[in-house]
Amino acid sequence: MQLHDLYPFPEERKQRRRVGRGQGSGLGGTSGRGHKGQNARSGGGVRPGFEGGQMPLQRRLPKHGFKNALFKIRYDVVNLDTLVEAFPGKTDISLEDIYERRLVKGGSLVKVLSRGDLSAPLNIEAHRFSRAAVEKIQKAGGKASELLVEVLTESAEVAEEAAEDVEAK
């Protein structure tokens, strides 16, 4: 088999629409845009959701609910069995070790989940632990160290800066 034998064959491919190439093509003259009007002009047409000046649907419907997506704290998860596989024979696993092995994206918040079993004691450092993971770690004789998560929104940062400016004056 060679490249020219591959399907679809050139004659089976759909031809692109060539507009403005004379009356004989069927798309000459106005090039399929009709006569005059907003859609006939270059750059013409209306934006998505425009209803001719009528109040559009997305503005007629009421706002509903509470959206906290901007402020949600997201954790990258690591399971106990993954940690045991990645660090054989190691008893102390720090956050930097997890980042170095690329078990999670560097700098992200880490949560340890309980999948897998522990046979040796492990001292693990992470931002969060599931309740079951803490039980398994303690049952094996290890320690789960939870790190402090500092979360500042932009509005909180602006407020802090303003407070510092007032104190400085």
C-alpha positions as a Markdown table, in Angstrom:
| # | Residue | x | y | z |
|---|---|---|---|---|
| 1 | Met | 0.0 | 0.0 | 0.0 |
| 2 | Gln | 1.2 | 3.5 | -0.9 |
| 3 | Leu | 0.0 | 7.0 | 0.0 |
| 4 | His | -1.9 | 7.4 | -3.3 |
| 5 | Asp | -3.8 | 4.2 | -2.6 |
| 6 | Leu | -5.3 | 5.4 | 0.7 |
| 7 | Tyr | -9.1 | 6.2 | 1.0 |
| 8 | Pro | -10.8 | 8.5 | 0.3 |
| 9 | Phe | -9.6 | 8.9 | -3.2 |
| 10 | Pro | -9.1 | 12.5 | -4.5 |
| 11 | Glu | -12.3 | 12.3 | -6.6 |
| 12 | Glu | -14.3 | 11.3 | -3.5 |
| 13 | Arg | -13.2 | 14.3 | -1.4 |
| 14 | Lys | -15.7 | 17.1 | -1.1 |
| 15 | Gln | -14.6 | 20.2 | -3.1 |
| 16 | Arg | -14.4 | 23.5 | -1.2 |
| 17 | Arg | -16.9 | 26.2 | -2.1 |
| 18 | Arg | -15.3 | 28.8 | -4.4 |
| 19 | Val | -17.4 | 31.9 | -4.3 |
| 20 | Gly | -17.2 | 35.0 | -6.5 |
| 21 | Arg | -15.7 | 33.1 | -9.5 |
| 22 | Gly | -18.3 | 34.1 | -12.2 |
| 23 | Gln | -22.0 | 33.4 | -12.9 |
| 24 | Gly | -21.4 | 30.0 | -14.3 |
| 25 | Ser | -20.3 | 28.7 | -10.9 |
| 26 | Gly | -23.7 | 29.4 | -9.3 |
| 27 | Leu | -21.9 | 31.5 | -6.7 |
| 28 | Gly | -20.9 | 34.5 | -8.7 |
| 29 | Gly | -22.2 | 38.1 | -8.4 |
| 30 | Thr | -23.3 | 38.4 | -4.9 |
| 31 | Ser | -21.4 | 35.2 | -3.9 |
| 32 | Gly | -24.4 | 33.5 | -2.2 |
| 33 | Arg | -25.0 | 36.5 | 0.2 |
| 34 | Gly | -28.1 | 37.9 | -1.5 |
| 35 | His | -28.7 | 41.6 | -2.2 |
| 36 | Lys | -27.9 | 44.3 | 0.3 |
| 37 | Gly | -28.5 | 44.1 | 4.0 |
| 38 | Gln | -26.3 | 43.6 | 7.0 |
| 39 | Asn | -25.3 | 40.0 | 6.1 |
| 40 | Ala | -24.3 | 41.1 | 2.6 |
| 41 | Arg | -21.6 | 43.5 | 3.8 |
| 42 | Ser | -18.1 | 42.6 | 4.6 |
| 43 | Gly | -17.7 | 42.1 | 8.4 |
| 44 | Gly | -21.5 | 42.0 | 8.5 |
| 45 | Gly | -23.8 | 39.7 | 10.5 |
| 46 | Val | -24.8 | 39.8 | 14.2 |
| 47 | Arg | -23.1 | 38.5 | 17.3 |
| 48 | Pro | -24.2 | 35.1 | 18.8 |
| 49 | Gly | -27.4 | 35.6 | 21.0 |
| 50 | Phe | -28.5 | 38.8 | 19.2 |
| 51 | Glu | -32.3 | 38.8 | 18.6 |
| 52 | Gly | -32.8 | 41.8 | 16.5 |
| 53 | Gly | -32.9 | 44.3 | 19.4 |
| 54 | Gln | -35.4 | 42.3 | 21.4 |
| 55 | Met | -34.3 | 41.6 | 24.9 |
| 56 | Pro | -32.2 | 38.4 | 24.4 |
| 57 | Leu | -33.0 | 35.2 | 26.2 |
| 58 | Gln | -29.8 | 35.2 | 28.4 |
| 59 | Arg | -31.0 | 38.6 | 29.8 |
| 60 | Arg | -34.7 | 37.7 | 30.1 |
| 61 | Leu | -34.0 | 34.8 | 32.4 |
| 62 | Pro | -33.3 | 35.4 | 36.0 |
| 63 | Lys | -30.0 | 34.9 | 37.7 |
| 64 | His | -30.2 | 31.9 | 40.0 |
| 65 | Gly | -28.0 | 30.3 | 42.6 |
| 66 | Phe | -24.6 | 30.9 | 44.0 |
| 67 | Lys | -21.4 | 30.2 | 42.2 |
| 68 | Asn | -18.3 | 29.6 | 44.2 |
| 69 | Ala | -16.1 | 28.3 | 41.4 |
| 70 | Leu | -13.7 | 31.2 | 41.5 |
| 71 | Phe | -12.8 | 30.6 | 45.2 |
| 72 | Lys | -12.9 | 26.8 | 45.3 |
| 73 | Ile | -9.7 | 25.3 | 46.6 |
| 74 | Arg | -8.5 | 22.5 | 44.3 |
| 75 | Tyr | -6.2 | 19.7 | 45.4 |
| 76 | Asp | -4.2 | 17.2 | 43.4 |
| 77 | Val | -4.7 | 13.8 | 44.9 |
| 78 | Val | -2.2 | 11.1 | 45.6 |
| 79 | Asn | -3.1 | 7.6 | 47.0 |
| 80 | Leu | -1.1 | 5.8 | 49.6 |
| 81 | Asp | -0.3 | 2.9 | 47.2 |
| 82 | Thr | 1.2 | 5.4 | 44.8 |
| 83 | Leu | 3.4 | 6.9 | 47.5 |
| 84 | Val | 4.6 | 3.4 | 48.6 |
| 85 | Glu | 5.5 | 2.5 | 45.0 |
| 86 | Ala | 7.3 | 5.8 | 44.3 |
| 87 | Phe | 9.3 | 5.8 | 47.5 |
| 88 | Pro | 10.4 | 2.2 | 48.3 |
| 89 | Gly | 12.1 | 1.9 | 51.6 |
| 90 | Lys | 11.7 | 5.6 | 52.5 |
| 91 | Thr | 10.0 | 6.5 | 55.8 |
| 92 | Asp | 9.8 | 10.3 | 55.5 |
| 93 | Ile | 8.0 | 11.7 | 52.5 |
| 94 | Ser | 8.0 | 15.5 | 52.3 |
| 95 | Leu | 6.0 | 17.7 | 49.9 |
| 96 | Glu | 9.1 | 18.5 | 48.0 |
| 97 | Asp | 9.7 | 14.7 | 47.4 |
| 98 | Ile | 6.2 | 14.4 | 45.9 |
| 99 | Tyr | 6.9 | 17.4 | 43.6 |
| 100 | Glu | 10.3 | 16.0 | 42.6 |
| 101 | Arg | 8.8 | 12.6 | 41.6 |
| 102 | Arg | 6.1 | 14.5 | 39.7 |
| 103 | Leu | 3.3 | 12.6 | 41.3 |
| 104 | Val | 1.4 | 15.9 | 41.2 |
| 105 | Lys | 2.1 | 19.2 | 39.4 |
| 106 | Gly | 4.7 | 21.3 | 41.1 |
| 107 | Gly | 3.4 | 23.9 | 43.5 |
| 108 | Ser | -0.2 | 22.5 | 43.6 |
| 109 | Leu | -2.0 | 21.7 | 46.8 |
| 110 | Val | -1.7 | 18.0 | 47.7 |
| 111 | Lys | -4.3 | 15.7 | 49.3 |
| 112 | Val | -3.5 | 12.1 | 50.3 |
| 113 | Leu | -6.2 | 9.5 | 49.8 |
| 114 | Ser | -6.4 | 6.0 | 51.4 |
| 115 | Arg | -6.2 | 3.6 | 48.4 |
| 116 | Gly | -3.7 | 0.8 | 49.2 |
| 117 | Asp | -2.2 | -0.7 | 52.3 |
| 118 | Leu | 0.8 | 0.3 | 54.4 |
| 119 | Ser | 3.1 | -2.4 | 55.9 |
| 120 | Ala | 5.8 | 0.0 | 57.2 |
| 121 | Pro | 5.4 | 3.3 | 59.1 |
| 122 | Leu | 5.4 | 6.4 | 56.9 |
| 123 | Asn | 5.7 | 10.0 | 57.9 |
| 124 | Ile | 3.9 | 12.0 | 55.2 |
| 125 | Glu | 3.7 | 15.7 | 54.7 |
| 126 | Ala | 0.8 | 17.1 | 52.6 |
| 127 | His | -1.8 | 19.9 | 52.6 |
| 128 | Arg | -4.8 | 17.6 | 53.3 |
| 129 | Phe | -5.5 | 13.9 | 54.2 |
| 130 | Ser | -8.6 | 11.9 | 54.0 |
| 131 | Arg | -9.9 | 10.5 | 57.3 |
| 132 | Ala | -9.3 | 6.9 | 56.2 |
| 133 | Ala | -5.7 | 7.8 | 55.0 |
| 134 | Val | -4.9 | 9.2 | 58.4 |
| 135 | Glu | -6.2 | 6.1 | 60.1 |
| 136 | Lys | -4.1 | 3.8 | 57.9 |
| 137 | Ile | -1.0 | 5.9 | 58.4 |
| 138 | Gln | -1.4 | 5.9 | 62.2 |
| 139 | Lys | -2.3 | 2.2 | 62.3 |
| 140 | Ala | 1.0 | 1.4 | 60.5 |
| 141 | Gly | 2.8 | 3.6 | 63.1 |
| 142 | Gly | 3.4 | 6.6 | 60.9 |
| 143 | Lys | 2.5 | 10.3 | 61.1 |
| 144 | Ala | 0.4 | 12.5 | 58.8 |
| 145 | Ser | 1.6 | 16.1 | 58.9 |
| 146 | Glu | -1.0 | 18.6 | 57.5 |
| 147 | Leu | 0.5 | 21.8 | 56.1 |
| 148 | Leu | -1.2 | 25.2 | 56.4 |
| 149 | Val | -3.0 | 26.4 | 53.3 |
| 150 | Glu | -2.9 | 30.1 | 52.8 |
| 151 | Val | -5.6 | 31.2 | 50.4 |
| 152 | Leu | -6.0 | 34.9 | 49.6 |
| 153 | Thr | -8.4 | 36.3 | 47.1 |
| 154 | Glu | -7.6 | 39.4 | 45.2 |
| 155 | Ser | -10.1 | 41.5 | 47.2 |
| 156 | Ala | -8.5 | 40.3 | 50.5 |
| 157 | Glu | -5.1 | 41.3 | 49.1 |
| 158 | Val | -6.3 | 44.8 | 48.1 |
| 159 | Ala | -7.9 | 45.2 | 51.6 |
| 160 | Glu | -4.6 | 44.2 | 53.2 |
| 161 | Glu | -2.6 | 46.7 | 51.1 |
| 162 | Ala | -5.1 | 49.5 | 51.9 |
| 163 | Ala | -4.8 | 48.7 | 55.6 |
| 164 | Glu | -1.0 | 48.8 | 55.4 |
| 165 | Asp | -1.2 | 52.2 | 53.6 |
| 166 | Val | -3.4 | 53.6 | 56.3 |
| 167 | Glu | -1.0 | 52.4 | 59.0 |
| 168 | Ala | 2.0 | 53.9 | 57.2 |
| 169 | Lys | 0.4 | 57.4 | 57.1 |
